[in-house]
Amino acid sequence: PRSVMHDKDEMVEDLHDHSVAAVRIKTHPGLCAGWGNCHRFAPDLYPLDADGHVAIHLMEAPGERADDARLGALACPAGAITVITSIVGHTG
């Protein structure tokens, strides 16, 4: 079971939810304006290219990095990052 987090309020409510097995981070390169806010919160999850734009398109991060992934997404003023979570023990 997965949850796609589009809404920033939903992501804030979900911070510190330790039932997350893993997160998938999807970036939308056409929306990235190169602010670099995501990188400030989690440079290893959100590497930047030479022009300062997020350099990943899709990656998976372990559950213990879920908060960092969400904070990076919340910090993006362009809304160029989607965090998709897998919930542990959720049956539907």
N, C-alpha and C positions, 0 to 999 in steps of 0.2 A: 504494500500500500504506500502510496506517495501523496505528498501534499505540495502543490505548487504555490509559492508565496509571491503574489503580485502586489498585495496591499502592504504598505509600510507599517500600518498599525498592527496588522496581523503578524508581521515579522518581529515587531517590538514585543508583543505579547508572548511570542514563542521563544524569546531569548531565555537562556538558562533552562530550556527543556532538555533534560539529559536522556530522554527516551529515544533520541534520534540515533539511528545506526550509522548513517552516512548522509552527506549532502552532495548533490550535484549542482555545480555552478555553471550557469549558461550566461554568456555575455552576448550582447547585441552590438557588434562592432560599428554598425551604421549610426547608432545612438551615442556612442562614446565620444565625449567632447574633450577628453584629455585632462580633466581636472586632477586626476590622480588620488582622489579621496579614498577610494577602495584600497589602493596600495599603502596608504598611511596606516590603515588598520591591520592589514595582513599582506605584507609584501611578498611572502612566499605563495599565497593563494592568488594574488592579483599582480603578476609581473607586468611591467610596462615595456612597450617597444621604444625604439629610439625617438619617436615623436611624442611619447608620453601617453599613448593610448594603451588600454588593457590588451595584453598580448595573448590571452587565451580565448577560446571560443566555448569549450566545454571541458570540464574536469570534475573528478570526484574527490571529495575530501572526507577524512574520517569524522565520525560523530563528535569527537572531542574538539574538532575545529569548527563545528557548526556555528557557534556564537561569532567567531571571527568572520566566517563567510557572510553571515547575516549583517554584521556591523558594516562590512565593506559594501554590501549591497545597499544598506540604508544610507550610507554616506554619499552615494552616487547621485548628484543633482540631476543627471540626465535620465535616471531610471534604466540604465543600460545593463543591469544585472538581474537575473532571475535565480533564486535559490530553490531547489527542489529537494525535499527531504524524504527519507525512508524512515518510517516509524517502527520501532521495535515492539513486537507483540501486538500490533494493531491488526484486527481481523476484518476491518471493513467499516 
